[in-house]
Amino acid sequence: MKHLLLTACLLGTNVSAQSAMTGPEFDAYTQGKTLFFAADGQQYGVEEYLPDNRVRWSFMDGQCKEGLWYEQANQICFVYEDSVRPQCWSFYLSPGGISAVFEDNSDGRVLYEVQASSEEMICLGPEVGV
């Protein structure tokens, strides 16, 4: 996994020189996949891309959020069940996978795909107390 993280970081260094993916390009690449992402060399999260622009996100803690994505102003925006405020990203495709630049603030966060799978995500059920 460390080798994948290093490779992903190196491949993502020139994202600003590339054209951002369009909604149809993003959909064609992600549809039916579960993608694992890293940021700053550390595991960040996993997202499952479902039919009809639906997604399921987790910070890899077993807790999942359902959401939708849509294209707006050359960005891919996500709205999840726990927030009405969209999170918008610019996605870039390279031979090593996709990278995403968070566009909603100036922290410059970049996520890099480190693994792709056709397996469904594992989500824990709701917490039940005694």
C-alpha positions in Angstrom: 0.0 0.0 0.0 2.9 2.4 0.8 4.2 1.9 -2.8 0.7 2.8 -4.2 0.5 5.9 -2.0 3.9 7.1 -3.2 3.1 6.4 -6.8 -0.2 8.3 -6.5 1.4 11.3 -4.9 4.0 11.5 -7.6 1.4 11.1 -10.4 -0.7 13.9 -8.9 1.9 16.6 -8.8 0.9 18.2 -12.1 -2.9 18.2 -11.8 -3.1 21.9 -12.5 -1.6 21.4 -15.9 -4.4 19.0 -17.0 -8.0 19.6 -17.9 -10.6 18.7 -15.3 -12.8 15.8 -16.1 -16.3 16.5 -17.3 -19.4 14.9 -15.6 -19.7 12.3 -18.4 -16.0 11.5 -18.2 -16.2 11.2 -14.4 -19.3 9.0 -14.6 -17.7 6.7 -17.2 -14.5 6.3 -15.1 -16.2 5.8 -11.7 -19.5 3.9 -12.5 -19.7 0.6 -10.7 -16.3 1.1 -8.9 -15.3 1.5 -5.3 -12.3 3.9 -5.1 -9.9 4.2 -2.2 -8.3 7.7 -1.7 -5.2 9.0 0.1 -4.2 12.6 1.0 -0.7 13.7 2.1 0.5 10.1 1.9 -2.2 8.8 4.4 -5.4 6.8 3.8 -8.3 9.3 3.6 -11.5 7.5 2.5 -13.4 5.2 0.2 -16.3 5.9 -2.1 -18.6 3.6 -4.0 -20.1 4.9 -7.2 -23.6 3.7 -7.8 -26.2 4.1 -10.7 -28.0 7.4 -11.1 -25.1 9.5 -9.7 -25.5 8.0 -6.3 -22.5 7.5 -4.0 -21.6 6.0 -0.7 -18.7 7.6 1.2 -16.7 6.5 4.3 -13.6 7.7 6.1 -12.7 4.0 6.3 -14.3 3.7 9.8 -17.2 1.6 8.7 -19.6 4.6 9.0 -21.1 5.4 5.6 -22.9 8.4 4.2 -25.2 8.2 1.2 -25.1 11.0 -1.3 -25.4 12.3 -4.9 -22.9 13.9 -7.3 -23.5 16.4 -10.1 -21.5 18.6 -12.4 -21.5 22.3 -11.9 -19.1 25.0 -13.3 -16.6 22.4 -14.5 -16.5 20.7 -11.1 -18.0 17.5 -9.6 -20.0 18.4 -6.6 -21.3 16.0 -3.9 -24.2 16.4 -1.4 -24.4 13.9 1.4 -27.3 12.9 3.7 -25.8 14.8 6.7 -25.3 18.1 4.9 -27.1 20.2 2.3 -24.0 22.2 1.4 -22.3 20.7 -1.6 -18.6 19.8 -1.6 -17.1 20.6 -5.0 -13.9 19.0 -6.5 -12.0 19.2 -9.8 -11.1 15.6 -10.9 -8.1 14.8 -13.1 -7.3 11.5 -14.8 -3.8 10.2 -15.1 -2.4 6.7 -16.0 -2.3 5.9 -12.3 -6.0 6.8 -11.6 -7.8 10.0 -10.7 -6.9 12.8 -8.4 -9.2 15.4 -6.9 -8.6 19.0 -5.8 -11.0 20.4 -3.2 -12.4 23.7 -4.6 -14.6 24.8 -1.7 -11.8 26.5 0.3 -8.1 27.5 -0.1 -6.5 24.6 1.8 -5.6 23.0 -1.5 -6.5 19.5 -0.4 -5.7 16.9 -3.1 -6.9 13.3 -2.9 -5.3 10.6 -5.0 -6.8 7.2 -6.0 -4.7 4.4 -4.5 -6.9 1.4 -5.2 -10.0 0.5 -7.3 -12.3 -2.4 -6.7 -15.6 -3.7 -8.0 -16.5 -4.9 -4.5 -19.2 -3.2 -2.5 -18.2 -1.2 0.5 -18.7 -2.6 4.0 -20.8 -0.3 6.1 -21.6 -1.0 9.7 -25.3 -0.8 10.8 -26.6 1.9 13.1 -25.2 1.9 16.7 -27.6 0.3 19.1 -27.5 1.1 22.8 -28.6 -1.0 25.7 
